[in-house]
């Protein structure tokens, strides 16, 4: 009896120790990942001598909130915000249209070459976007889309991952439901809007959120195709701010916080929806 109790105690101690190690690793990993953001926030509240001091000074003696006012007024950040929000909304609308229609076609219809077409879409996920920059730039130039919102959005609307994700959801729609709708005279588009979309709204909302985040964080392509402030996004505006502010590190960090803060708030509001959509997608089928 005592031997069994001793074994149970040893087993419980091992589980507790393993749990403690897991939590310690998670905490250390979280601190390592959060350190650049914490340092950025602290530096944005410092004076220039404090920001460039060696050895580094961790905390400002007196928070310099005016760094944010200076950074906001140095360049037209309000315009950059409007541009980025507009591009995000436009990207969401166009991407959802393409992704929903593509996923619906691959999940409901049976046509010659369907599997080949689907695999070709999946292959686009393996191609780095940087490889397509030259081709996309030439195409946008020939179409007169340089320095336009359309030129920023159009090369990114066909996303193989989103089509694959939504197709996995749409395939859960019972075929008998589609046949019954056709018997009742329901068109394919009406069936998609009235039945498929409401049944998979969580997945569609997840795709919309991820698309908006991607548009907000996009940098390389907007940098290449935008020339004027009228079409500059926040990410590109941050680069221009760095060039305009010279070596004022504290102001650059303040500008970076201004750009980052909306996405932090956005994630806090919608992180449950994102996790629910991704998790339920992983358990389907």
Secondary structure, DSSP 4 states (H G I P E B T S, - for coil): -HHHHHHHHHHHHHHHHHHHHHHHHHHHHHHHHHHHHHHHHHHHTS-HHHHT-SSPP-S-SS--THHHHHHHHHTTHHHHHHHHHHHHHHHHHHHHHHHHHHHHHHHH---TTHHHHHHHHHHGGGS-GGGGHHHHHHHHHHTT-TTSHHHHHHTTS--HHHHHHHHHHHTTS-HHHHHHHHHTT--HHHHIIIIIHHHTHHHHHHHHHHHHHHHHH--HHHHHH--SGGG--HHHHHHHHHHHSTT-HHHHHHHHHHHHHHHHHHHHHHHHHHHHHHHHHHH--
